[in-house]
Amino acid sequence: MGEKNTNDRSNRNKDECKGKKNKNEKKTGRPEESTVCTAQEQSSKKKNRKEVAIFGNYRNYYGYRVGQDLDEDPRLRVMKREWFEGKDCLDIGCNSGLMTIAIAKKFGCRSILGVDIDGARIEDAYWTLRKVIRTSKHKVTSMISRSADGASISGLVNNASESLTEEKRKSSGDSPFPLEKDLLEIVSFQKGNFVQNWRPPENTSYHAILCLSVTKWVHLNWGDEGLITLFWRVWMLLQPGGMFIVEPQPWSSYYNNRFVSETAAANYKNIQIPPEDFQDVLLDKIGFRRVENITSSLSGTKSGFDRPILAFWK
Ligand SMILES: C[S@@+](CC[C@H](N)C(=O)[O-])C[C@H]1O[C@@H](n2cnc3c(N)ncnc32)[C@H](O)[C@@H]1O
């Protein structure tokens, strides 16, 4: 479990720690504070430098995670409707909520709650949710006015909604449920530290729990103990037969973030459970009965984000 070479550093700059590269940087693999920046870029660089995302709580995470040419996160392609449709779901470390909302829309969860340690990301998530609802309503309204041809308004609303849903279902494989107006009742977000003080609503248990690209941050901030707490809490919150979908970052990527804080630097040195052991820990120590690597067929993921996603069944 040794440290990896310094190329990892340049890769991570490219991936999670976005930054503008110049030609020299590409050659040397080292970021250069070069002369090509405009004054505006310099000032935003200074701002970015102050904002160290010690929990992986990047603003605009999805801007650089999902390729510009893609209209959906490629991870959605390996998720199956039957895991979520009509189910109660939890998304740990939801950031600005894009995956949470996309899963609710695409697969028709009964409920999905996104939890994130950073309140600013939760505000972003609600903002995104309102925007998605507003945009979808606009689509329905313009469809109604396009087809307004003598029929009653209420009939048109229903027909338009139905045909839109049907159209969407055919083109994108979306679930007939929910209509966007229901998303506000289905999707919710909460600020909370999942490994310390966050508590679910009373008597809640989940059919599916997602934890995508979060384990490294828990590991660096709370060490092996935090990681095991995360796994135990997931287990406790799952219904029998429920599933845990986890996308662990590889050990090589820890190296690049080990100095985000003193705590992270100290934990990094003491980590005994590398990500390649998570599967054994979840099966043998926590008690999951089955695992599947659901990403074996995934293509189109941006370089640096081609991580395995594992599904465990309780
Ligand atoms: C790299 S982002 C991943 C976002 C999202 N899960 C995805 O993959 O699309 C990691 C997120 O986990 C959150 N996070 C880290 N530690 C957490 C904790 N202990 N409890 C809740 N959220 C946490 C961060 O704030 C950040 O938004």
Ligand as a Chemical Component Dictionary entry (heavy atoms), coordinates in Angstrom:
data_LIG
# 
_chem_comp.id                   LIG 
_chem_comp.type                 NON-POLYMER 
_chem_comp.pdbx_formal_charge   0 
_chem_comp.three_letter_code    LIG 
# 
loop_
_chem_comp_atom.comp_id 
_chem_comp_atom.atom_id 
_chem_comp_atom.alt_atom_id 
_chem_comp_atom.type_symbol 
_chem_comp_atom.charge 
_chem_comp_atom.model_Cartn_x 
_chem_comp_atom.model_Cartn_y 
_chem_comp_atom.model_Cartn_z 
_chem_comp_atom.pdbx_ordinal 
LIG C1  C1  C 0  -16.405 13.941 -4.381 1  
LIG S1  S1  S 1  -18.025 14.332 -3.840 2  
LIG C2  C2  C 0  -19.025 13.034 -4.536 3  
LIG C3  C3  C 0  -20.419 13.507 -4.892 4  
LIG C4  C4  C 0  -21.411 12.444 -5.352 5  
LIG N1  N1  N 0  -21.589 11.399 -4.377 6  
LIG C5  C5  C 0  -21.053 11.851 -6.689 7  
LIG O1  O1  O 0  -20.205 10.945 -6.763 8  
LIG O2  O2  O -1 -21.585 12.277 -7.700 9  
LIG C6  C6  C 0  -17.929 13.815 -2.127 10 
LIG C7  C7  C 0  -19.028 14.439 -1.295 11 
LIG O3  O3  O 0  -19.071 13.755 -0.035 12 
LIG C8  C8  C 0  -19.351 14.706 0.987  13 
LIG N2  N2  N 0  -18.916 14.153 2.285  14 
LIG C9  C9  C 0  -17.653 13.862 2.680  15 
LIG N3  N3  N 0  -17.648 13.364 3.928  16 
LIG C10 C10 C 0  -18.949 13.317 4.333  17 
LIG C11 C11 C 0  -19.585 12.912 5.536  18 
LIG N4  N4  N 0  -18.898 12.444 6.584  19 
LIG N5  N5  N 0  -20.941 13.002 5.623  20 
LIG C12 C12 C 0  -21.659 13.499 4.573  21 
LIG N6  N6  N 0  -21.092 13.911 3.412  22 
LIG C13 C13 C 0  -19.756 13.826 3.286  23 
LIG C14 C14 C 0  -18.609 15.946 0.525  24 
LIG O4  O4  O 0  -19.072 17.124 1.123  25 
LIG C15 C15 C 0  -18.800 15.896 -0.999 26 
LIG O5  O5  O 0  -19.884 16.678 -1.419 27 
# 
loop_
_chem_comp_bond.comp_id 
_chem_comp_bond.atom_id_1 
_chem_comp_bond.atom_id_2 
_chem_comp_bond.value_order 
_chem_comp_bond.pdbx_ordinal 
LIG C1  S1  SING 1  
LIG S1  C2  SING 2  
LIG S1  C6  SING 3  
LIG C2  C3  SING 4  
LIG C3  C4  SING 5  
LIG C4  N1  SING 6  
LIG C4  C5  SING 7  
LIG C5  O1  DOUB 8  
LIG C5  O2  SING 9  
LIG C6  C7  SING 10 
LIG C7  O3  SING 11 
LIG C7  C15 SING 12 
LIG O3  C8  SING 13 
LIG C8  N2  SING 14 
LIG C8  C14 SING 15 
LIG N2  C9  SING 16 
LIG N2  C13 SING 17 
LIG C9  N3  DOUB 18 
LIG N3  C10 SING 19 
LIG C10 C11 SING 20 
LIG C10 C13 DOUB 21 
LIG C11 N4  SING 22 
LIG C11 N5  DOUB 23 
LIG N5  C12 SING 24 
LIG C12 N6  DOUB 25 
LIG N6  C13 SING 26 
LIG C14 O4  SING 27 
LIG C14 C15 SING 28 
LIG C15 O5  SING 29 
# 
